[in-house]
Amino acid sequence: MYVRLKYLIALLTLPLLIVACGGGEEKEKKTLPPPKHASESSAAAKPGDPMKDWKNNKGIGPVKSLALGEIDPKMAEEGKVIYEELCTACHKIDKKFIGPAPKGILDRRTPEWIMNMILNPEEMIQKDPIAKQLLMEANGAPMANQNLTEDQARKVLEYFRTL
């Protein structure tokens, strides 16, 4: 009976740990070496590598097109607050942690892809080839859906542009 109870508690706790990327106490983890595609340049990508064609991948979700103008400092500051509240348990600014580092993300992903990953992570990791590969590199730790609005996700993207 006691063993079953421990098993049940562990089973019920696991989903909470998976979706807990929304803040809380930060614990440093051993930094893993960067993925082999860290530079993600076309020359370094292997044939059939989804990272090779990232500039044409807008992801799967509500954002089909997004034109970026000059950086909006107010929007970026609001995005920073959202990022610090919901994302820092899994993402560190300039190094891979549980999830990838947002610094320089626009050199590796389209704005639409970033927004769709924030807004629609479940479908992205099931259907998008880049998201699938990133999930494998994250040892199966999927991005948690923080249920942000499109406006909030856009503010987070604006913050990423300032990094």
C-alpha positions as CSV (number, residue, x, y, z in Angstrom):
1,M,0.0,0.0,0.0
2,Y,2.8,2.4,1.0
3,V,4.7,1.7,-2.2
4,R,1.6,2.3,-4.3
5,L,1.0,5.6,-2.6
6,K,4.6,6.7,-3.3
7,Y,4.2,5.7,-6.9
8,L,0.9,7.6,-7.2
9,I,2.5,10.7,-5.6
10,A,5.4,10.6,-8.0
11,L,3.1,10.1,-11.0
12,L,0.9,13.0,-10.0
13,T,3.9,15.3,-9.3
14,L,5.6,14.7,-12.7
15,P,3.1,16.8,-14.8
16,L,3.5,19.7,-12.3
17,L,7.3,19.6,-12.8
18,I,6.9,19.6,-16.5
19,V,4.7,22.7,-16.6
20,A,6.6,24.5,-13.8
21,C,8.7,26.6,-16.2
22,G,6.8,29.7,-15.0
23,G,9.1,30.9,-12.4
24,G,10.0,30.1,-8.8
25,E,13.3,29.4,-7.3
26,E,16.1,29.4,-9.8
27,K,18.7,26.6,-9.5
28,E,21.8,26.6,-11.6
29,K,22.3,23.4,-13.5
30,K,25.4,22.2,-15.2
31,T,25.8,23.9,-18.5
32,L,25.6,21.5,-21.4
33,P,27.8,22.0,-24.4
34,P,26.1,23.9,-27.2
35,P,24.2,21.8,-29.8
36,K,26.1,20.8,-32.9
37,H,24.0,23.3,-34.9
38,A,24.7,26.2,-32.6
39,S,25.9,28.5,-35.4
40,E,23.1,27.2,-37.6
41,S,24.7,28.5,-40.7
42,S,23.6,27.0,-44.0
43,A,27.1,25.8,-44.7
44,A,27.2,23.9,-41.4
45,A,23.8,22.3,-41.7
46,K,23.5,18.7,-42.9
47,P,21.3,17.8,-45.9
48,G,17.8,17.2,-44.6
49,D,18.6,19.2,-41.4
50,P,15.5,21.3,-40.5
51,M,17.9,24.0,-39.1
52,K,19.2,24.6,-42.6
53,D,16.0,26.2,-43.9
54,W,15.0,28.1,-40.7
55,K,14.7,31.4,-42.5
56,N,11.6,30.0,-44.4
57,N,10.0,28.4,-41.3
58,K,7.3,30.5,-39.7
59,G,6.1,27.7,-37.4
60,I,2.6,26.4,-36.8
61,G,0.2,28.7,-35.0
62,P,-1.8,31.9,-35.3
63,V,1.1,34.1,-36.4
64,K,1.4,34.0,-40.2
65,S,3.3,37.2,-40.9
66,L,5.0,39.8,-38.7
67,A,6.8,42.9,-39.8
68,L,9.4,44.3,-37.3
69,G,10.1,48.0,-37.3
70,E,12.3,49.9,-34.8
71,I,12.5,48.4,-31.4
72,D,9.8,49.8,-29.1
73,P,11.5,50.3,-25.6
74,K,8.2,50.4,-23.7
75,M,7.0,47.1,-25.3
76,A,10.5,45.5,-24.7
77,E,10.4,46.5,-21.0
78,E,6.9,45.0,-20.6
79,G,8.2,41.9,-22.4
80,K,11.2,41.7,-20.0
81,V,8.7,41.6,-17.0
82,I,6.7,38.8,-18.6
83,Y,9.9,36.9,-19.5
84,E,11.3,37.2,-15.9
85,E,7.9,36.1,-14.4
86,L,7.3,33.1,-16.6
87,C,10.4,32.0,-18.5
88,T,13.5,32.1,-16.3
89,A,12.9,28.8,-14.7
90,C,13.8,27.1,-18.0
91,H,15.6,29.8,-20.1
92,K,18.8,31.8,-19.3
93,I,19.5,34.9,-21.4
94,D,22.8,33.9,-22.9
95,K,23.2,30.2,-22.3
96,K,21.3,27.0,-22.9
97,F,19.6,25.8,-19.8
98,I,16.6,23.6,-19.9
99,G,15.5,25.5,-23.0
100,P,17.6,27.5,-25.5
101,A,19.0,30.9,-24.8
102,P,16.9,33.8,-26.2
103,K,19.9,36.0,-26.9
104,G,20.4,36.1,-30.6
105,I,17.3,34.1,-31.3
106,L,16.4,36.3,-34.2
107,D,19.6,35.2,-35.9
108,R,18.3,31.6,-35.7
109,R,14.5,31.8,-36.0
110,T,12.0,33.9,-37.8
111,P,9.8,36.3,-35.6
112,E,6.7,34.3,-36.6
113,W,8.4,31.0,-35.5
114,I,9.3,32.5,-32.1
115,M,5.8,33.8,-31.6
116,N,4.2,30.5,-32.6
117,M,6.5,28.6,-30.3
118,I,5.5,30.8,-27.4
119,L,1.8,30.6,-28.2
120,N,1.4,27.1,-29.5
121,P,4.2,24.9,-28.1
122,E,2.2,21.7,-28.0
123,E,1.5,21.6,-31.7
124,M,4.9,23.0,-32.6
125,I,6.8,20.1,-30.9
126,Q,4.5,17.6,-32.6
127,K,4.6,19.0,-36.1
128,D,7.4,21.6,-36.6
129,P,10.7,20.0,-37.6
130,I,12.9,22.5,-35.8
131,A,10.8,22.3,-32.6
132,K,11.0,18.5,-32.7
133,Q,14.8,18.7,-33.0
134,L,15.1,21.1,-30.1
135,L,12.9,18.8,-28.0
136,M,15.3,16.0,-28.6
137,E,18.2,18.2,-27.7
138,A,16.4,19.2,-24.5
139,N,16.2,15.5,-23.5
140,G,12.5,15.4,-23.9
141,A,11.6,18.5,-21.8
142,P,8.9,20.2,-23.8
143,M,8.2,23.9,-23.6
144,A,5.4,24.7,-21.2
145,N,2.4,26.6,-22.6
146,Q,2.2,29.7,-20.4
147,N,-1.1,30.7,-22.1
148,L,0.2,34.1,-23.1
149,T,-1.9,36.3,-25.4
150,E,-0.6,37.3,-28.8
151,D,0.1,40.8,-27.4
152,Q,2.1,39.4,-24.5
153,A,4.1,37.1,-26.8
154,R,4.8,40.0,-29.1
155,K,6.2,42.0,-26.1
156,V,8.4,39.0,-25.1
157,L,9.7,39.0,-28.7
158,E,10.4,42.7,-28.5
159,Y,12.4,42.1,-25.4
160,F,14.4,39.4,-27.2
161,R,15.3,41.9,-29.9
162,T,17.1,44.0,-27.2
163,L,19.3,41.2,-26.0
